[in-house]
């Protein structure tokens, strides 16, 4: 899943706060920009089956 908003990959070392951009590089330092959002779920989640079963039971 790719987000439209990217963040500078070197912001912790180069900037005092995160630098967000829509381009593939940071406008301030020129470093690569990376996806700013975490993945919505882990496909290898060992407890995902149980979590989904609980949600199904709660809906019924």
Chimera marker file (.cmm) of the C-alpha trace (Angstrom):
<marker_set name="trace">
<marker id="1" x="0.000" y="0.000" z="0.000" r="1" g="1" b="0" radius="0.5"/>
<marker id="2" x="1.516" y="3.305" z="-1.066" r="1" g="1" b="0" radius="0.5"/>
<marker id="3" x="0.643" y="6.636" z="0.443" r="1" g="1" b="0" radius="0.5"/>
<marker id="4" x="0.683" y="9.903" z="-1.519" r="1" g="1" b="0" radius="0.5"/>
<marker id="5" x="2.351" y="11.759" z="1.358" r="1" g="1" b="0" radius="0.5"/>
<marker id="6" x="6.025" y="10.903" z="1.860" r="1" g="1" b="0" radius="0.5"/>
<marker id="7" x="8.464" y="11.894" z="4.614" r="1" g="1" b="0" radius="0.5"/>
<marker id="8" x="12.206" y="12.564" z="4.386" r="1" g="1" b="0" radius="0.5"/>
<marker id="9" x="14.098" y="9.370" z="5.226" r="1" g="1" b="0" radius="0.5"/>
<marker id="10" x="16.877" y="11.323" z="6.980" r="1" g="1" b="0" radius="0.5"/>
<marker id="11" x="14.714" y="13.766" z="8.934" r="1" g="1" b="0" radius="0.5"/>
<marker id="12" x="15.935" y="12.593" z="12.358" r="1" g="1" b="0" radius="0.5"/>
<marker id="13" x="19.544" y="13.384" z="11.439" r="1" g="1" b="0" radius="0.5"/>
<marker id="14" x="19.029" y="16.401" z="9.152" r="1" g="1" b="0" radius="0.5"/>
<marker id="15" x="15.933" y="18.250" z="10.425" r="1" g="1" b="0" radius="0.5"/>
<marker id="16" x="14.439" y="19.159" z="13.795" r="1" g="1" b="0" radius="0.5"/>
<marker id="17" x="10.987" y="17.928" z="12.708" r="1" g="1" b="0" radius="0.5"/>
<marker id="18" x="9.631" y="15.638" z="9.962" r="1" g="1" b="0" radius="0.5"/>
<marker id="19" x="9.621" y="17.108" z="6.457" r="1" g="1" b="0" radius="0.5"/>
<marker id="20" x="6.644" y="15.892" z="4.402" r="1" g="1" b="0" radius="0.5"/>
<marker id="21" x="6.515" y="16.044" z="0.625" r="1" g="1" b="0" radius="0.5"/>
<marker id="22" x="4.690" y="14.675" z="-2.411" r="1" g="1" b="0" radius="0.5"/>
<marker id="23" x="7.867" y="14.171" z="-4.447" r="1" g="1" b="0" radius="0.5"/>
<marker id="24" x="10.287" y="11.248" z="-4.228" r="1" g="1" b="0" radius="0.5"/>
<marker id="25" x="13.060" y="13.384" z="-2.691" r="1" g="1" b="0" radius="0.5"/>
<marker id="26" x="13.216" y="15.777" z="0.257" r="1" g="1" b="0" radius="0.5"/>
<marker id="27" x="12.906" y="19.415" z="-0.893" r="1" g="1" b="0" radius="0.5"/>
<marker id="28" x="15.322" y="20.617" z="1.845" r="1" g="1" b="0" radius="0.5"/>
<marker id="29" x="18.202" y="18.119" z="1.895" r="1" g="1" b="0" radius="0.5"/>
<marker id="30" x="17.657" y="15.997" z="-1.232" r="1" g="1" b="0" radius="0.5"/>
<marker id="31" x="17.461" y="12.667" z="0.640" r="1" g="1" b="0" radius="0.5"/>
<marker id="32" x="15.065" y="9.975" z="-0.542" r="1" g="1" b="0" radius="0.5"/>
<marker id="33" x="11.492" y="10.236" z="0.705" r="1" g="1" b="0" radius="0.5"/>
<marker id="34" x="9.726" y="7.182" z="2.116" r="1" g="1" b="0" radius="0.5"/>
<marker id="35" x="6.148" y="6.198" z="2.828" r="1" g="1" b="0" radius="0.5"/>
<marker id="36" x="4.932" y="8.035" z="5.925" r="1" g="1" b="0" radius="0.5"/>
<marker id="37" x="2.170" y="5.609" z="6.882" r="1" g="1" b="0" radius="0.5"/>
<marker id="38" x="2.719" y="2.266" z="8.613" r="1" g="1" b="0" radius="0.5"/>
<marker id="39" x="1.281" y="-0.883" z="7.089" r="1" g="1" b="0" radius="0.5"/>
<marker id="40" x="-2.394" y="-1.366" z="8.070" r="1" g="1" b="0" radius="0.5"/>
<marker id="41" x="-1.811" y="-4.996" z="9.115" r="1" g="1" b="0" radius="0.5"/>
<marker id="42" x="0.842" y="-7.680" z="9.240" r="1" g="1" b="0" radius="0.5"/>
<marker id="43" x="0.036" y="-10.597" z="6.886" r="1" g="1" b="0" radius="0.5"/>
<marker id="44" x="2.042" y="-12.944" z="9.117" r="1" g="1" b="0" radius="0.5"/>
<marker id="45" x="0.079" y="-12.007" z="12.263" r="1" g="1" b="0" radius="0.5"/>
<marker id="46" x="-0.062" y="-15.228" z="14.330" r="1" g="1" b="0" radius="0.5"/>
<marker id="47" x="-3.217" y="-14.116" z="16.173" r="1" g="1" b="0" radius="0.5"/>
<marker id="48" x="-5.086" y="-12.575" z="13.221" r="1" g="1" b="0" radius="0.5"/>
<marker id="49" x="-7.353" y="-15.581" z="12.809" r="1" g="1" b="0" radius="0.5"/>
<marker id="50" x="-8.569" y="-15.288" z="16.412" r="1" g="1" b="0" radius="0.5"/>
<marker id="51" x="-8.994" y="-11.499" z="16.189" r="1" g="1" b="0" radius="0.5"/>
<marker id="52" x="-11.163" y="-11.835" z="13.077" r="1" g="1" b="0" radius="0.5"/>
<marker id="53" x="-13.240" y="-14.595" z="14.708" r="1" g="1" b="0" radius="0.5"/>
<marker id="54" x="-13.951" y="-12.323" z="17.692" r="1" g="1" b="0" radius="0.5"/>
<marker id="55" x="-15.078" y="-9.528" z="15.358" r="1" g="1" b="0" radius="0.5"/>
<marker id="56" x="-17.424" y="-11.924" z="13.543" r="1" g="1" b="0" radius="0.5"/>
<marker id="57" x="-18.927" y="-13.053" z="16.848" r="1" g="1" b="0" radius="0.5"/>
<marker id="58" x="-19.419" y="-9.477" z="18.032" r="1" g="1" b="0" radius="0.5"/>
<marker id="59" x="-21.350" y="-8.579" z="14.833" r="1" g="1" b="0" radius="0.5"/>
<marker id="60" x="-23.829" y="-11.468" z="15.208" r="1" g="1" b="0" radius="0.5"/>
<link id1="1" id2="2" r="1" g="1" b="0" radius="0.2"/>
<link id1="2" id2="3" r="1" g="1" b="0" radius="0.2"/>
<link id1="3" id2="4" r="1" g="1" b="0" radius="0.2"/>
<link id1="4" id2="5" r="1" g="1" b="0" radius="0.2"/>
<link id1="5" id2="6" r="1" g="1" b="0" radius="0.2"/>
<link id1="6" id2="7" r="1" g="1" b="0" radius="0.2"/>
<link id1="7" id2="8" r="1" g="1" b="0" radius="0.2"/>
<link id1="8" id2="9" r="1" g="1" b="0" radius="0.2"/>
<link id1="9" id2="10" r="1" g="1" b="0" radius="0.2"/>
<link id1="10" id2="11" r="1" g="1" b="0" radius="0.2"/>
<link id1="11" id2="12" r="1" g="1" b="0" radius="0.2"/>
<link id1="12" id2="13" r="1" g="1" b="0" radius="0.2"/>
<link id1="13" id2="14" r="1" g="1" b="0" radius="0.2"/>
<link id1="14" id2="15" r="1" g="1" b="0" radius="0.2"/>
<link id1="15" id2="16" r="1" g="1" b="0" radius="0.2"/>
<link id1="16" id2="17" r="1" g="1" b="0" radius="0.2"/>
<link id1="17" id2="18" r="1" g="1" b="0" radius="0.2"/>
<link id1="18" id2="19" r="1" g="1" b="0" radius="0.2"/>
<link id1="19" id2="20" r="1" g="1" b="0" radius="0.2"/>
<link id1="20" id2="21" r="1" g="1" b="0" radius="0.2"/>
<link id1="21" id2="22" r="1" g="1" b="0" radius="0.2"/>
<link id1="22" id2="23" r="1" g="1" b="0" radius="0.2"/>
<link id1="23" id2="24" r="1" g="1" b="0" radius="0.2"/>
<link id1="24" id2="25" r="1" g="1" b="0" radius="0.2"/>
<link id1="25" id2="26" r="1" g="1" b="0" radius="0.2"/>
<link id1="26" id2="27" r="1" g="1" b="0" radius="0.2"/>
<link id1="27" id2="28" r="1" g="1" b="0" radius="0.2"/>
<link id1="28" id2="29" r="1" g="1" b="0" radius="0.2"/>
<link id1="29" id2="30" r="1" g="1" b="0" radius="0.2"/>
<link id1="30" id2="31" r="1" g="1" b="0" radius="0.2"/>
<link id1="31" id2="32" r="1" g="1" b="0" radius="0.2"/>
<link id1="32" id2="33" r="1" g="1" b="0" radius="0.2"/>
<link id1="33" id2="34" r="1" g="1" b="0" radius="0.2"/>
<link id1="34" id2="35" r="1" g="1" b="0" radius="0.2"/>
<link id1="35" id2="36" r="1" g="1" b="0" radius="0.2"/>
<link id1="36" id2="37" r="1" g="1" b="0" radius="0.2"/>
<link id1="37" id2="38" r="1" g="1" b="0" radius="0.2"/>
<link id1="38" id2="39" r="1" g="1" b="0" radius="0.2"/>
<link id1="39" id2="40" r="1" g="1" b="0" radius="0.2"/>
<link id1="40" id2="41" r="1" g="1" b="0" radius="0.2"/>
<link id1="41" id2="42" r="1" g="1" b="0" radius="0.2"/>
<link id1="42" id2="43" r="1" g="1" b="0" radius="0.2"/>
<link id1="43" id2="44" r="1" g="1" b="0" radius="0.2"/>
<link id1="44" id2="45" r="1" g="1" b="0" radius="0.2"/>
<link id1="45" id2="46" r="1" g="1" b="0" radius="0.2"/>
<link id1="46" id2="47" r="1" g="1" b="0" radius="0.2"/>
<link id1="47" id2="48" r="1" g="1" b="0" radius="0.2"/>
<link id1="48" id2="49" r="1" g="1" b="0" radius="0.2"/>
<link id1="49" id2="50" r="1" g="1" b="0" radius="0.2"/>
<link id1="50" id2="51" r="1" g="1" b="0" radius="0.2"/>
<link id1="51" id2="52" r="1" g="1" b="0" radius="0.2"/>
<link id1="52" id2="53" r="1" g="1" b="0" radius="0.2"/>
<link id1="53" id2="54" r="1" g="1" b="0" radius="0.2"/>
<link id1="54" id2="55" r="1" g="1" b="0" radius="0.2"/>
<link id1="55" id2="56" r="1" g="1" b="0" radius="0.2"/>
<link id1="56" id2="57" r="1" g="1" b="0" radius="0.2"/>
<link id1="57" id2="58" r="1" g="1" b="0" radius="0.2"/>
<link id1="58" id2="59" r="1" g="1" b="0" radius="0.2"/>
<link id1="59" id2="60" r="1" g="1" b="0" radius="0.2"/>
</marker_set>
